[in-house]
Amino acid sequence: MGAAILSGLLTEILIPVAAVVGIAFALVQWLLVSKVTLSPEKPAGSRDGISDYLIEEEEGLNDHNVVVKCAEIQSAISEGATSFLFTEYQYVGIFMVAFAVLIFLFLGSVEGFSTKAQPCTYSKDKYCKPALANAGFSTISFLLGAITSLVSGFLGMKIATYANARTTLEARKGVGKAFITAFRSGAVMGFLLAANGLLVLYIAINLFKLYYGDDWEGLFESITGYGLGGSSMALFGRVGGGIYTKAADVGADLVGKVERNIPEDDPRNPAVIADNVGDNVGDIAGMGSDLFGSYAESSCAALVVASISSFGVNHDFTAMCYPLLISSIGIIVCLITTLFATDFCEIKVVKEIEPALKRQLIISTALMTIGIAIISWIALPSTFTIFSFGEQKKVKNWELFFCVAIGLWAGLVIGFVTEYFTSNAYSPVQDVADSCRTGAATNVIFGLALGYKSVIIPIFAIAVSIFVSFSLAAMYGIAVAALGMLSTIATGLAIDAYGPISDNAGGIAEMAGMSHRIRERTDALDAAGNTTAAIGKGFAIGSAALVSLALFGAFVSRAAISTVDVLTPKVFIGLIVGAMLPYWFSAMTMKSVGSAALKMVEEVRRQFNTIPGIMEGTARPDYATCVKISTDASIKEMIPPGALVMLTPLIVGTFFGVETLSGVLAGSLVSGVQIAISASNTGGAWDNAKKYIEAGASEHARSLGPKGSDPHKAAVIGDTIGDPLKDTSGPSLNILIKLMAVESLVFAPFFATHGGLLFKIF
């Protein structure tokens, strides 16, 4: 077999050090962003200060009122986002405690709450810790994962609302300065999330080890609760935040742009503050929790399989921590990559923004490939065995390197295909924009067709990575391929968070009455951010597919199912019902956005009609009522979709048994991935088709414009339809597929012992 080069002691030092470095780097970036002040003060007498001061004088922008206004708007957005998240977390907190009790009762009852040692699941000749201990530790790791997920989302939102007005003010000095501020703020979130996720998981493993000792099987089985906690919180964050942001967005667009013909983010629009708050609670807090969930689950799936392979049998701690070492090296790689955007290559003109963001993806992927090769060489024995459905499969360390690398590169492929279909620099979106000449109907038809077509290449990329990684290293290969896709999570999140921060910066510029040139700069940042947000969603969906499959494999092994036979009626009914679930879930989330948007439209219309002086700019709209409508709707509407996802595995597993549940998981995975990709890309394309017409950067775009023209109105309608697709239903579906899988894995001991009540009766 041959031992790994990296010693156990070095492993125990390397992982926490990488996490601490990530947190320290995030704090440094935050300090650099905080140097941009939000108080009106004259620049220092240095030469640079004078030149900046002159630029501002030329543009008539060194106006104290502008800075004060920016600070006021920023604090209104921050307060709105904080109060919404606190309200959401109160409801989610109740669920968290109730579900923790449920986990303890279900898992504790497996052996009748006995405190005696029991035969191990995979090695019947050995004795493992009692089921009651497993129940207790699974509950603790569930709570740990849930709290880490909530903290990740909250920190991301705080950083984004701290940075938005600072990005606006920096835009006065040029697009390069604004870009660096927005990107650095995104990096703070990315690195905090990646490092916190790794550190908490590592500490939990070491604390659990004090009790479990060499019982790796029991230890990592209880650690799966960490992934369940992360994803269940992400579900409520994504759905609640998505409903909030899109209700406000649709209401603001339909009345403001289409009916009243006022610009986006105009301060006269009563829904404008709610719209900007929504960007932070949906796109930032929701996305943060979502990717944290994927990261936690892929780590847990890999660790569970490792514990019953030769790594666990031989007590090889370094090899078992291979998934955590990949994440550790990922943080260091992303740190180097970030410096390329902020320090090594300065952006001077608008057209350099999108290439700079794309370079981040390419550089991080290339460097990460080298990092994975090094880790695979030093942390793994030259040959070892991996557990594969009851057998031990012989694997070499270079084969595992290929598994991780193919996941990493498949992520890049999905990212770039998503960009091709959603960026207005390419023909698909330009065709959608062109279809607006003949009205909204053709725009909708072209947009839907684009979304369906955009599924083809990502699915092939996922299929190839599944085939290669499973052939090389069974289910462990798929789990580490998912980790490979998520290994550059810090860079991916930085790019993703950059979008909403730029969007908010543009909104603040408009509301503060800054010049047209500033708005052009923030719009350019926002357009690039829109495309990169679509790339981020592509990554999230691709990794969710791999994570879900890896968890599915771990569940099948744990539930002692030898084969999942589609031709047996038990499995087939599960398969067909599972494939229906993403549609049911999407129907719920779309309807929620629609009904909340309806209330918002009515309120905005009421204010325009009954408050005199709003359109003239002499009266202040009632922003607070619109914020309240969004908050109330999202809290009320997030519960039914959340209940659907959380209760399905429990009901199916308890009443129909593990075979039917395996069918449900496979069905929801297969259909959920397709809908998620097409929904996200359709919405992204409609949004950018509208921005293409508004920017008027080419002869073709100018022939469709200007703002307010019939093609532009048709584009706004398309964008409004696409909003709930790309920001609520699409991104929430990837949580659905992986959350049901991880929940099934956590409850697998109960289902295997007591499940299938209906079939037992008949």
C-alpha positions in Angstrom: 0.0 0.0 0.0 2.7 2.5 0.9 2.2 5.3 3.5 1.4 8.9 2.6 4.4 11.4 2.6 2.4 14.0 4.7 2.4 13.0 8.4 -0.7 13.1 10.6 0.8 15.9 12.7 1.5 18.1 9.6 -2.1 17.5 8.4 -3.4 18.6 11.8 -1.5 21.8 11.5 -2.0 22.5 7.8 -5.8 22.5 7.7 -6.5 25.0 10.6 -3.6 27.2 9.4 -5.1 27.4 5.9 -8.5 28.4 7.4 -7.0 31.0 9.7 -5.0 32.5 6.7 -8.3 32.7 4.8 -10.0 34.6 7.6 -7.0 36.9 8.0 -7.0 37.7 4.3 -10.7 38.5 4.4 -10.1 40.9 7.3 -7.3 42.6 5.4 -9.6 43.1 2.4 -12.3 44.5 4.7 -9.8 47.0 6.2 -8.9 48.1 2.6 -12.6 48.6 1.7 -13.2 50.5 5.0 -10.6 53.2 4.0 -13.2 54.6 1.6 -15.0 57.0 4.0 -18.7 57.7 3.9 -18.4 61.1 5.6 -18.1 64.3 3.5 -14.4 65.4 3.8 -12.0 67.2 1.5 -9.2 65.1 0.1 -5.8 65.4 1.7 -3.3 67.8 0.2 -1.3 65.1 -1.6 -0.9 65.3 -5.3 -3.2 62.3 -5.9 -5.7 63.9 -3.5 -5.7 67.1 -5.5 -6.1 65.3 -8.8 -9.0 63.3 -7.4 -10.5 66.4 -6.0 -10.2 68.2 -9.4 -11.9 65.2 -11.2 -14.8 65.5 -8.7 -14.9 69.3 -9.1 -15.1 68.9 -12.9 -18.0 66.5 -12.6 -19.7 68.8 -10.1 -19.6 65.9 -7.6 -17.6 67.1 -4.7 -20.9 67.9 -3.2 -21.3 67.2 0.5 -25.0 66.5 -0.1 -24.2 63.6 -2.4 -22.0 61.9 0.1 -24.5 62.5 2.9 -27.3 61.1 0.7 -25.2 58.0 -0.2 -24.6 57.4 3.5 -28.4 57.8 4.3 -29.4 55.4 1.5 -26.8 52.8 2.5 -28.0 52.9 6.1 -31.6 52.4 5.0 -30.7 49.4 2.9 -28.5 47.9 5.7 -31.3 48.4 8.3 -33.9 46.8 5.9 -31.7 43.8 5.2 -30.7 43.3 8.9 -34.3 43.5 10.1 -35.5 41.0 7.5 -32.8 38.5 8.3 -33.5 38.7 12.0 -37.2 38.1 11.4 -36.4 35.2 9.1 -33.9 33.7 11.6 -36.5 33.8 14.3 -38.8 31.5 12.3 -35.9 29.4 11.0 -34.6 29.1 14.6 -37.8 27.5 15.8 -37.6 25.0 12.8 -34.0 24.3 13.7 -34.7 23.3 17.3 -37.7 21.2 16.3 -35.8 19.4 13.6 -32.9 18.8 15.9 -35.3 17.1 18.4 -36.7 15.0 15.5 -33.1 13.8 14.5 -32.4 12.8 18.0 -35.7 10.9 18.4 -35.5 9.1 15.0 -31.9 8.1 15.3 -32.1 7.2 19.0 -35.0 4.9 18.4 -33.0 2.7 16.0 -31.8 0.5 18.8 -34.6 1.5 21.2 -32.5 4.2 22.9 -30.0 1.6 24.1 -26.6 2.7 25.5 -24.9 -0.6 24.7 -22.2 -0.9 22.0 -23.6 -2.4 18.7 -22.0 -4.3 15.8 -20.6 -1.9 13.2 -22.7 -1.5 10.0 -19.9 -2.5 7.6 -17.8 -4.7 9.8 -20.1 -7.0 11.8 -17.2 -8.6 13.7 -16.3 -5.3 15.4 -18.3 -3.3 17.9 -19.1 0.5 17.4 -20.5 3.2 19.6 -24.3 2.9 20.5 -27.0 4.4 18.3 -27.9 6.8 21.0 -24.5 8.4 20.8 -24.8 8.6 17.0 -28.2 10.4 17.5 -26.7 12.9 20.0 -23.6 13.7 17.9 -25.7 13.9 14.7 -28.0 16.5 16.4 -25.0 18.5 17.5 -23.4 18.5 14.1 -26.8 19.5 12.5 -27.0 22.5 14.9 -23.3 23.4 14.1 -23.9 23.3 10.3 -27.2 25.3 10.7 -25.6 28.0 12.8 -22.5 28.2 10.5 -24.8 28.6 7.5 -26.8 31.4 9.1 -23.6 33.2 10.2 -22.2 32.9 6.7 -25.3 34.4 5.1 -25.5 37.2 7.7 -21.8 38.2 7.4 -22.1 38.2 3.6 -25.1 40.6 3.8 -23.4 42.9 6.3 -20.3 43.2 4.1 -22.3 43.8 1.0 -24.4 46.6 2.6 -21.2 48.1 4.0 -19.6 48.2 0.6 -22.4 49.3 -1.8 -22.2 53.1 -1.1 -18.4 53.0 -1.0 -18.4 51.5 -4.5 -20.7 54.3 -5.7 -18.3 57.0 -4.2 -15.3 55.3 -5.7 -17.0 55.3 -9.1 -16.4 59.1 -9.1 -12.7 58.4 -9.5 -13.1 56.0 -12.3 -14.4 52.5 -13.1 -11.1 50.8 -11.9 -11.4 52.1 -8.3 -15.1 51.1 -8.1 -14.3 47.6 -9.4 -11.6 47.0 -6.9 -13.9 48.1 -4.0 -16.8 45.9 -5.1 -14.5 42.9 -5.8 -12.6 43.2 -2.5 -15.9 43.2 -0.7 -17.0 40.1 -2.5 -13.6 38.5 -1.6 -14.3 39.2 2.1 -17.5 37.1 1.9 -15.9 34.4 -0.2 -12.9 33.8 2.1 -14.8 34.1 5.3 -17.3 31.5 4.2 -14.7 29.0 2.8 -12.5 29.4 5.9 -15.3 29.2 8.4 -16.8 26.2 6.8 -13.5 24.4 6.9 -12.5 25.4 10.4 -15.8 24.5 12.0 -15.9 21.1 10.3 -12.3 20.4 11.3 -12.8 21.4 14.9 -16.0 19.3 15.1 -14.2 16.2 13.7 -11.4 16.6 16.3 -13.9 17.1 19.2 -16.0 14.1 18.2 -12.8 12.1 17.9 -12.3 12.5 21.7 -15.4 10.3 22.2 -15.3 8.0 19.1 -11.6 7.2 19.2 -10.9 4.9 16.2 -14.6 4.4 15.4 -14.3 6.4 12.1 -17.5 4.9 10.7 -19.6 6.2 13.6 -17.7 9.6 13.7 -18.3 10.5 10.1 -21.8 9.1 10.1 -22.6 11.6 12.8 -20.7 14.4 11.0 -23.2 14.2 8.0 -25.6 16.2 10.2 -23.3 19.2 9.5 -24.2 19.1 5.8 -27.9 18.7 6.6 -27.8 21.7 8.9 -26.0 23.9 6.3 -28.4 23.0 3.5 -31.7 23.2 5.4 -30.8 26.8 6.5 -29.8 27.6 2.9 -33.2 26.4 1.6 -35.0 28.9 3.8 -32.5 31.6 3.0 -32.7 31.1 -0.8 -36.5 30.7 -0.9 -37.3 33.5 1.6 -34.6 35.9 0.2 -35.6 35.0 -3.4 -39.3 35.8 -2.8 -38.4 39.1 -1.0 -36.1 40.4 -3.7 -38.3 39.4 -6.7 -41.5 40.7 -5.2 -39.8 44.1 -4.8 -38.1 43.9 -8.2 -41.2 43.0 -10.2 -43.3 45.6 -8.4 -40.7 48.3 -9.0 -40.2 47.5 -12.7 -43.8 47.0 -13.8 -45.1 50.2 -12.3 -42.0 52.4 -12.4 -40.5 51.5 -15.8 -43.4 50.2 -17.8 -46.3 52.4 -16.5 -44.6 55.6 -15.3 -41.6 55.5 -17.6 -39.2 56.5 -14.9 -35.6 55.0 -14.7 -34.6 52.0 -12.7 -33.8 52.8 -9.1 -35.4 56.2 -9.3 -35.9 57.6 -5.8 -39.5 58.5 -6.7 -40.3 54.7 -6.9 -41.8 53.6 -3.6 -40.4 50.0 -4.0 -36.8 51.1 -4.7 -35.4 50.6 -1.2 -37.1 47.1 -0.9 -35.6 46.2 -4.3 -32.1 47.1 -3.2 -32.5 45.3 0.2 -33.7 42.3 -1.8 -30.4 42.1 -3.7 -28.6 41.6 -0.4 -30.9 39.1 1.3 -31.5 37.0 -1.8 -28.4 37.1 -3.9 -25.8 37.5 -1.1 -27.2 35.8 2.1 -29.0 33.1 0.1 -26.1 32.3 -2.2 -23.6 32.3 0.7 -25.7 29.7 2.6 -26.3 27.7 -0.5 -22.6 27.2 -1.5 -21.7 26.6 2.1 -24.3 23.8 2.1 -22.8 22.3 -1.0 -19.3 22.5 0.4 -20.3 20.9 3.8 -22.2 18.1 2.0 -19.6 17.1 -0.5 -17.0 17.0 2.4 -19.4 14.8 4.5 -20.1 12.5 1.6 -16.4 12.0 0.9 -15.6 11.5 4.6 -18.3 8.9 5.1 -17.0 6.8 2.1 -13.4 7.3 3.3 -14.2 6.0 6.8 -15.3 2.6 5.5 -12.4 2.3 2.9 -8.8 1.3 3.6 -8.2 4.9 5.0 -10.5 4.2 7.9 -9.6 0.5 8.4 -5.9 1.4 8.6 -6.6 4.5 10.7 -4.8 6.7 8.1 -5.8 10.2 9.4 -4.0 12.1 6.6 -5.6 10.2 3.8 -9.0 10.4 5.4 -8.6 14.2 5.6 -7.9 14.4 1.8 -11.2 16.2 1.2 -10.3 18.8 3.9 -6.8 19.2 2.4 -8.3 19.9 -1.0 -10.4 22.7 0.6 -7.3 24.0 2.5 -5.2 24.3 -0.7 -8.2 25.9 -2.4 -8.1 28.8 0.0 -4.4 29.4 -0.6 -5.0 29.2 -4.4 -7.9 31.6 -4.3 -5.9 34.0 -2.2 -3.2 34.2 -4.9 -5.9 34.5 -7.6 -7.6 37.4 -5.9 -4.4 39.4 -6.0 -4.5 39.3 -9.8 -7.8 41.2 -9.8 -6.9 43.7 -7.0 -3.2 44.3 -7.2 -1.4 42.8 -10.2 -3.7 43.9 -13.1 -5.4 47.3 -12.9 -8.6 48.0 -14.8 -8.7 51.3 -16.6 -11.6 51.0 -19.0 -15.1 49.5 -18.9 -14.4 46.7 -21.4 -11.7 45.2 -19.2 -14.2 44.4 -16.4 -15.7 41.2 -17.7 -12.3 39.7 -18.9 -10.8 40.4 -15.5 -13.6 38.4 -13.8 -13.3 35.6 -16.3 -9.5 35.5 -15.7 -10.2 34.9 -12.0 -12.0 31.6 -12.9 -9.3 30.5 -15.4 -6.3 31.4 -13.1 -7.9 29.7 -10.0 -8.7 26.6 -12.0 -5.2 26.3 -13.5 -3.5 26.9 -10.1 -5.9 24.6 -8.3 -5.0 21.7 -10.8 -1.4 22.0 -9.6 -2.5 22.2 -6.0 -4.6 19.0 -6.3 -1.7 17.2 -7.9 0.6 18.1 -5.0 -2.0 17.1 -2.3 -2.8 13.8 -4.1 0.9 13.0 -4.2 1.8 13.8 -0.6 -1.5 13.0 1.3 -2.4 9.6 -0.3 -0.7 6.2 -0.2 0.3 5.1 -3.7 -2.4 2.4 -3.7 -5.4 2.0 -1.5 -8.9 0.5 -1.5 -12.2 2.4 -1.7 -15.6 1.0 -0.5 -17.9 0.4 -3.5 -21.3 -1.1 -2.8 -20.1 -3.9 -0.5 -16.7 -4.4 -2.1 -13.3 -2.8 -1.8 -12.1 -1.3 -5.1 -8.3 -0.9 -5.6 -7.4 2.7 -6.5 -4.1 4.5 -7.2 -3.4 8.1 -6.0 -3.2 9.5 -9.5 -6.6 8.2 -10.3 -8.0 10.2 -7.4 -6.2 13.3 -8.8 -8.1 12.9 -12.0 -11.4 12.6 -10.2 -10.9 16.0 -8.4 -9.5 17.6 -11.6 -12.3 16.6 -13.8 -14.8 18.0 -11.3 -12.8 21.3 -11.3 -12.6 21.6 -15.1 -16.3 20.5 -15.6 -17.1 23.5 -13.3 -15.2 25.8 -15.6 -16.9 24.4 -18.7 -20.4 24.9 -17.1 -19.3 28.4 -16.1 -18.3 29.4 -19.6 -21.3 27.8 -21.3 -23.5 29.7 -18.9 -21.7 32.9 -19.7 -22.1 32.3 -23.5 -25.9 31.9 -23.1 -26.4 34.8 -20.6 -23.9 37.5 -21.6 -25.0 40.2 -24.0 -21.6 40.1 -25.8 -22.7 36.9 -27.6 -25.3 36.1 -30.2 -27.9 34.1 -28.0 -28.8 37.1 -25.9 -28.5 39.5 -28.9 -31.1 37.2 -30.7 -33.4 37.5 -27.7 -33.0 41.3 -27.7 -33.7 41.4 -31.4 -36.9 39.4 -30.9 -38.3 42.3 -28.8 -39.0 44.2 -32.1 -42.2 42.2 -32.4 -43.3 42.5 -28.8 -43.1 40.6 -25.5 -44.5 37.3 -26.8 -41.6 36.6 -29.2 -39.2 37.7 -26.5 -40.6 35.1 -24.2 -40.5 32.4 -26.8 -36.9 33.1 -27.7 -35.9 33.3 -24.0 -37.5 29.9 -23.2 -35.8 28.3 -26.2 -32.4 29.7 -25.1 -32.9 28.3 -21.6 -33.7 24.8 -22.8 -30.8 24.8 -25.2 -28.4 26.0 -22.6 -28.9 22.7 -20.7 -27.2 20.5 -23.3 -23.5 21.1 -22.7 -23.6 21.4 -18.9 -25.4 18.0 -18.7 -22.8 16.4 -20.9 -20.0 17.9 -18.7 -21.7 16.6 -15.6 -22.2 13.2 -17.3 -18.6 12.8 -18.4 -17.3 13.8 -14.9 -19.7 11.3 -13.3 -18.6 8.5 -15.6 -14.9 9.1 -15.3 -14.8 9.7 -11.5 -17.1 6.7 -10.8 -15.0 4.4 -13.1 -11.8 5.5 -11.3 -12.8 5.6 -7.7 -16.5 4.6 -7.3 -18.7 6.9 -5.2 -15.7 8.4 -3.4 -14.6 9.6 -6.9 -17.9 11.5 -7.4 -17.7 13.0 -3.9 -14.2 14.4 -4.5 -15.2 15.5 -8.1 -17.9 17.7 -6.4 -15.3 19.0 -4.0 -13.0 19.8 -7.0 -15.8 21.9 -8.5 -16.2 23.7 -5.1 -12.5 23.9 -4.3 -12.3 27.4 -5.7 -15.4 28.5 -3.8 -13.7 31.6 -2.3 -13.1 33.0 -5.8 -16.5 31.8 -7.1 -18.2 33.6 -4.2 -16.2 36.7 -4.6 -17.2 37.0 -8.2 -20.8 36.2 -7.3 -21.1 38.7 -4.5 -19.5 41.4 -6.7 -22.7 41.4 -8.8 -25.3 42.5 -6.2 -22.8 44.9 -4.7 -22.4 46.7 -8.1 -26.2 46.5 -8.6 -26.7 48.3 -5.3 -24.0 50.8 -6.1 -25.9 51.8 -9.3 -29.1 52.1 -7.3 -27.5 54.4 -4.8 -26.0 56.5 -7.6 -29.4 57.0 -9.1 -31.1 57.7 -5.8 -28.4 60.2 -4.7 -28.9 62.1 -8.0 -25.3 61.6 -9.2 -24.3 62.4 -12.8 -25.1 60.2 -15.8 -21.4 59.3 -16.2 -21.3 57.7 -12.7 -24.4 55.8 -13.5 -22.8 54.5 -16.7 -19.8 53.3 -14.8 -21.9 51.5 -12.2 -24.1 50.0 -14.9 -21.0 48.6 -16.6 -20.0 47.0 -13.3 -23.5 45.6 -12.9 -23.8 44.2 -16.4 -20.5 42.2 -15.9 -21.8 41.2 -12.4 -25.1 39.9 -14.0 -23.1 37.5 -16.2 -20.8 36.4 -13.4 -23.9 35.8 -11.1 -25.2 33.4 -13.8 -21.8 31.7 -13.9 -22.0 31.3 -10.1 -25.4 29.8 -10.4 -24.1 27.4 -13.0 -21.4 26.3 -10.6 -23.9 25.9 -7.8 -26.2 23.7 -9.9 -23.4 21.6 -11.3 -21.8 20.9 -7.9 -25.3 20.2 -6.5 -25.8 17.4 -9.1 -22.4 15.8 -8.2 -22.9 16.3 -4.4 -26.4 14.8 -4.6 -25.2 11.8 -6.5 -22.4 11.2 -4.0 -24.8 11.5 -1.1 -27.2 9.1 -2.9 -24.4 6.6 -3.2 -23.6 6.9 0.6 -27.3 6.6 1.4 -27.7 3.4 -0.7 -24.6 1.9 1.0 -25.8 2.9 4.5 -29.3 1.6 3.9 -27.8 -1.7 2.7 -29.5 -1.7 -0.7 -27.5 -4.0 -3.0 -28.9 -2.6 -6.3 -31.5 0.1 -7.2 -33.6 -1.7 -9.8 -35.8 0.7 -11.8 -38.0 -2.2 -13.0 -39.3 -3.0 -9.5 -42.6 -1.1 -8.9 -41.4 0.2 -5.5 -38.4 2.0 -7.1 -40.3 3.1 -10.2 -43.1 4.9 -8.4 -40.4 6.7 -6.4 -38.6 7.7 -9.6 -41.7 9.2 -11.2 -42.8 11.0 -8.1 -39.2 12.3 -7.5 -39.1 13.7 -11.0 -42.3 15.6 -10.3 -41.1 17.2 -7.1 -39.0 20.0 -8.7 -42.1 21.1 -10.7 -44.2 21.2 -7.6 -41.5 23.1 -5.7 -41.1 25.6 -8.6 -44.9 26.1 -8.8 -44.9 27.0 -5.2 -42.0 29.5 -5.4 -43.2 31.1 -8.6 -46.7 31.5 -7.3 -45.3 33.0 -4.1 -43.3 35.6 -6.0 -46.4 36.3 -8.2 -48.8 36.9 -5.3 -46.2 39.0 -3.4 -45.5 41.1 -6.5 -49.2 41.6 -7.0 -49.5 43.2 -3.5 -46.4 45.3 -4.3 -47.7 46.5 -7.6 -51.0 47.6 -6.0 -49.1 49.4 -3.2 -46.8 51.2 -5.6 -49.7 52.3 -7.8 -51.7 53.4 -4.8 -48.8 55.7 -3.7 -48.3 57.2 -7.1 -52.1 57.9 -7.3 -52.7 59.2 -3.8 -49.6 60.9 -2.6 -49.4 64.3 -4.4 -45.9 65.4 -5.5 -44.2 62.0 -5.9 -43.7 62.2 -9.6 -42.5 65.8 -9.3 -40.0 64.8 -6.7 -41.4 67.1 -4.0 -42.9 64.4 -1.8 -41.1 61.4 -0.3 -42.7 58.0 -1.1 -43.5 55.6 1.8 -40.6 53.1 1.4 -41.3 51.4 4.7 -44.7 49.9 3.6 -43.1 48.3 0.5 -40.3 46.8 2.7 -43.0 45.4 5.0 -45.0 43.9 2.1 -41.8 42.0 0.9 -40.8 40.9 4.4 -44.3 39.6 5.4 -44.8 37.8 2.0 -41.4 36.1 2.0 -41.7 34.9 5.7 -45.2 33.5 5.1 -44.4 32.0 1.7 -41.1 30.3 2.4 -42.6 27.8 4.8 -44.7 25.5 2.4 -41.8 24.9 -0.1 -39.4 24.3 2.8 -41.9 21.8 4.3 -42.2 20.0 1.0 -38.5 19.4 0.7 -37.9 18.6 4.4 -40.9 16.3 4.9 -40.7 14.3 1.6 -37.7 12.0 2.6 -39.2 11.5 6.1 -42.6 10.5 4.8 -41.4 8.3 1.9 -38.6 6.6 4.0 -40.9 5.9 7.0 -44.0 4.7 5.1 -42.6 3.3 1.8 -39.1 2.3 2.7 -35.6 2.8 1.4 -36.1 1.4 -2.2 -38.9 3.9 -2.9 -36.9 6.7 -1.3 -33.9 5.8 -3.6 -36.2 6.2 -6.6 -37.4 9.6 -5.3 -33.9 10.8 -4.9 -32.8 9.7 -8.4 -35.9 11.2 -10.0 -35.6 14.6 -8.3 -31.9 14.7 -9.1 -32.4 14.0 -12.8 -35.3 16.4 -13.4 -34.2 19.1 -10.9 -30.8 19.7 -12.6 -32.4 20.3 -16.0 -35.1 22.7 -14.7 -32.6 24.6 -12.5 -30.1 25.2 -15.4 -32.8 26.3 -17.9 -34.6 28.5 -15.4 -31.4 30.3 -14.3 -30.2 30.8 -17.9 -33.6 31.9 -19.3 -33.9 34.6 -16.6 -30.3 35.7 -17.0 -30.7 36.1 -20.8 -33.9 38.2 -20.5 -32.2 40.4 -17.9 -29.1 41.0 -20.1 -31.2 41.4 -23.3 -32.9 44.4 -21.5 -29.5 45.8 -20.4 -28.2 45.3 -24.0 -31.0 47.6 -25.3 -30.6 50.1 -22.5 -26.8 50.4 -22.9 -27.1 51.0 -26.7 -23.4 50.1 -27.1 -23.7 48.8 -30.7 -25.6 49.9 -33.8 -27.9 46.9 -33.4 -28.7 47.8 -29.8 -29.4 51.5 -30.7 -31.8 50.4 -33.3 -33.9 48.7 -30.6 -33.7 51.5 -28.1 -33.8 54.0 -26.4 -35.3 53.4 -23.0 -39.1 53.6 -23.2 -39.3 52.4 -26.8 -41.6 49.5 -27.6 -38.8 46.9 -27.9 -37.4 48.1 -24.6 -40.9 47.7 -22.9 -41.1 44.1 -24.4 -37.6 43.4 -22.9 -38.6 44.7 -19.5 -41.6 42.3 -19.5 -39.3 39.4 -20.4 -36.9 40.5 -17.6 -39.8 40.6 -15.1 -41.0 37.1 -16.0 -37.4 35.9 -15.8 -36.8 37.4 -12.3 -38.5 34.6 -10.3 -37.0 32.0 -12.6 -33.4 33.1 -12.2 -33.4 34.3 -8.6 -36.0 32.2 -6.8 -37.0 28.9 -8.4 -33.8 28.0 -10.3 -31.3 28.6 -7.5 -33.5 27.0 -4.9 -33.8 23.8 -6.9 -30.2 22.8 -6.4 -30.8 23.0 -2.7 -33.9 20.7 -3.1 -31.9 17.9 -4.8 -29.0 17.8 -2.4 -31.0 18.5 0.8 -33.3 15.5 0.2 -30.2 13.3 -0.4 -28.3 14.4 2.7 -31.5 14.2 4.8 -32.0 10.6 3.6 -28.4 9.8 4.5 -28.7 11.2 8.0 -31.9 9.3 8.6 -30.8 6.1 6.8 -30.2 4.1 10.0 -33.8 4.7 11.0 -35.3 4.0 7.6 -33.2 0.8 7.2 -34.5 -0.5 10.6 -38.1 0.8 10.8 -38.9 2.1 7.3 -41.5 0.9 4.8 -44.4 0.6 7.3 -47.1 0.5 4.5 -45.4 -2.4 2.7 -44.9 -4.2 6.0 -48.7 -4.0 6.7 -49.8 -5.2 3.3 
